[in-house]
Amino acid sequence: MRVIKIVFCCIVLVLVFACKTEKKAETSVSEETSKSKPIVVPSPEEKQGMELLEKCLKAHGGIDTWKSFVGLEYNLNDNGKEVYQLTHLKDRRAYLKSKKYEVGFDGKVAWAVPDASEVSGKSAAFYYNLDFYFIGLPFLLKDPGVNISYAGKTVINDRTFESLKVTFGSEVGLTPEDVYYLYIDPETNLMEILTYSVSYFDKENSKVSSAKVYSDYRRIQGLMMPHKMENFEWNEGAIGKSKNHLRIFSAIQFLKGIPNEGVFEVPQNAVIEKLEN
């Protein structure tokens, strides 16, 4: 009987030691996790900015509706030049075609046929998603690495707007130095003005000097899409003269699938540009 008691006590001691060891291991793992993934508490400006963005997204038709589509295509009249543009919404591959050139992005490199001399910036890497990003706002602000903060109420040419400041993480795109400001109508919650810097050709250039005015909104497959964008000078918080750069979008269509994904592939005679930060 005494032997049984001793054995029983030994078993209890082993179980207690095992439990303590397991708890210690769990605590260590928990501590390591907390060290590697610090909790980030959004600032009041960030929290208010995300709330305003959600209102804006809802007014534009909702992020869930946007995410339900695989592709977006449209025709663009860019100051008289007609361009067809197709973008894969899930991986951002792109194909653009005009009478003078074809431009694309296959997921790794940008390309142009015969070359990029006729496109904006004379660079396929700069141009392939330029107009897509403008027409894709505000939905693209839900992409990873996009930082949103509330920038307050702003009066522009005697009208009051709610505004958002947009910056980007260092790993985002080719120009994470860019800064955007969105100006949102407080009554409709639609985005009406975008001001921005362009640092693609000059990484030190963070000055906001251009304003793009969005208009002619129409509901396309549940989403509010602008059909007209016009560039203006931006001078100390006021819209100035037109820069005579007008974009007219037509035949906008969201796709549930891409009929021919081969259009994204690099043609044999293409000029290739690597995408580098």
N, C-alpha and C positions, 0 to 999 in steps of 0.2 A: 504493500500500500504506500509505503514511504517512497519507493522508487517511482511509482505512478505520479505522486505529487511533485517530485523533483522534475520528472519529464514534462509534466504539465506547465510548471513554472518556466522551464527553459523555452517551451513553445511560445508562451505568452511574451517572454522577453524578446524573442526573435521577431514576433509580429509587431511589437511596439517599436523596436529599432527600425524595422522595415518601413513602417508608417512614417516615422520621423524622417528617414532618408528620402522617402518619396516626396514628402511635403517640402523638404529642403530643396530637392531637385526642381519641384514645381515653382518654388519661390525664385530660384535662380533663373529659370526660364522666363518667368514673368518679369523679373528685373531686367534681364537682357533685352526682352521685347520692348519694355518701356524705354530703355536707353536707345535702342536702334530706331524706334518709331515715336518720337516725341509728339505729344498732342499739341496741335496747332489751333489756337483759339482765334477765330477771325476778329478783326477790329470792328468797331461800330460802323466805320465807313464801308468795309468789305461786306458786312452783314446787310447793311442797307442797300448796297449795290446789288447784291444777289437777289434781294427782294424786288428791286426795281427791274432787274433783268427778267425775273420770272413773270412779272406783269407784262413786260414787252413781248416775251416769247408767246404768252397766252394770246395777246392781241394779234400776233402774226400767225396764229393757227396752232401753236403748241409744238414743243420739241418732239413729242411722241409721234405726231403726224410726220414731221420731217424725217425722223429715224425709220419710219415705215417704208421709205423709198430707197432704192438702190442707186438710181442715177438721176441726173438733171441735165436737160438739154434745152437750148434756145438759140435763136438767131440774134446777133448783135449788130446794130448799125453804129459803128464807132467813128463819129465825124465823117459819115458818108461811106466808110469801108464796111462791107458786109462780111461777117464772120460767123460760122457755125461753131458752137462750143458744146462739148459733152464732157461731163465729169462723173466719175464713179464716186458716189457719196461715202462708201465704206472705206476705200483705200486711197481715194483722191487721185487715181490715175486720170489722165485727161487727154482729149483729142480736140484740136481746133483746125478749121479748114476755111480758107478764103480762096479767091481766084489766084492769088499770088504765092501762097505758102500753105504748108501744113505744119502744125506744131503739136507736140505731145509730151506726155510723161508716162513712162511705163512702170513707175513705182520705184525706180532706181535712178534713172537719168532723164533729163529733158532733151528733146531733139527737135530739129527743124529741117524741113525740105522746101526749097533747095538750101536755104540758110535762114538766119534770123534777122537779116538786114531790113526787112519790111515790118517787123513787129515793134511794139513799144519797148523802149530801152535797148533795142537791138540784141535782145537776149532771150532765148527760149526759157531758161530757168526763171527769169524774172516774169515773163509774160504768161506762161501756160495756165496759171491759176489766178492771175490778177483780177479779171472781171468776175470770176467765180467767187472770190473772197468778198468782193463788194456786194454781189447779189445774194450771197449766202448769209450775210448778217441779218438779224442778230443770232441766228442758229449756231453759227460757227464759234460763238463765244462759249459754248459748252464743251469745246474741245479740251483735252488735257493740256495743262501748262498755261492756260489763259487766266490772268489775274484781273478781277473786277473790283472796282471800288466806286462808291457814290461820290460824285463831284459837285453836288449841290444844284440849286436852281440857278439857271442862267438866262439872262435876257439877251436875245439876239434880234437885232432889227425890230425892236419894240414888241417882240413875242417872248413869253416865258417858257422855258423848257426845263425838264428834269435831265440831268446829265450823268453819264457813266465814264469813268476813266478805265482804259484797257491797256495793260502791259503784258509782257510775255516772258515765260521762263527761258533760261539760257539755251535750253534744248529744243525750243520750238522754232521750226522754220528756218529760213535763211537770214531773216532780219529780226531777231528777238529784241533789238534796240528800238524798234518802232513803238510809237505811242499813238493810241486812238482815243478819240472822245466821241461818244454817241449822244445826240440830243434828241430827247423823246418828248412827244406831245403829251402833256399831262392829262388831257381829256381822252384821247384815243389810245394812248400808250404805244403808238406806232413810232418807229424810228424815222426821223425826217432829215437830220443833218449828221454827217460824219466829217470830223476834222482829223488830220493825221500827219505824221511825219513820214518821210521816205528815206531810209538809211541803206538801201540795197547798194547804191553806188558810192556812198560815203558813210561809213560806220559812225562817224562823229556827228552826223547831222540828225539831231533829235528835235529840231525846230518844227513846230506845227505851223504850216504856212498855206495849207490848201483846205478848202471845204467842198464837200460833195453833197448836193441837195437831192434827196430822194422824193419822187412824186409819181403820180399816176398808178397808185396801188390798185391791184385787182386780185380777186381771190382765185387762185389756181389750185384745183384739187385739194381744197381745204386750207391752203396757205396764202397769206397776203404777200404778194410779190410786187416790187416796184418795176415799172416799165420804162421809167425815165430817170436818168442821173445826169446832173450838170455840175461841172467844176467851177468854183469861184475862188477869188482871192480871199484870204483870211487875215484880217488885220486887227490885232488886239481885241478879239472877241466880237468882231463885226464882219459880216459878209460884204465883200467888196465887189469889184467888177467881175463879170464873167470871164473865164479863161478860154471861152469859145471851144470847150471840149464837152461834147454832148454824146451820151450813150443812150440809145433807144433799144429796148429789148422786146422781142416778139416771139410768138410760137413757143412760149415757155411751157415745158412739160416735164413732169416727174415720172420716172420709170420704175417699175417693179423689178426689172431685170435689164441687162445690157444685151441687145440683140447680137452684136458682133464685137467681142472683146479684143479681137485681133487688131482693131484700129489703134489700140494703145501701144502696140509693139513697135519697136524701132525699125524703120525701113532701112534697107541696105545702103541707100544713098543719102542717109540723113547726116546732118552735122550734130554731134552730141555735146551736151554740156553736163558736167557732173554738178550735183547739188552739194555745196559745201558751206558750212557756217563761217 
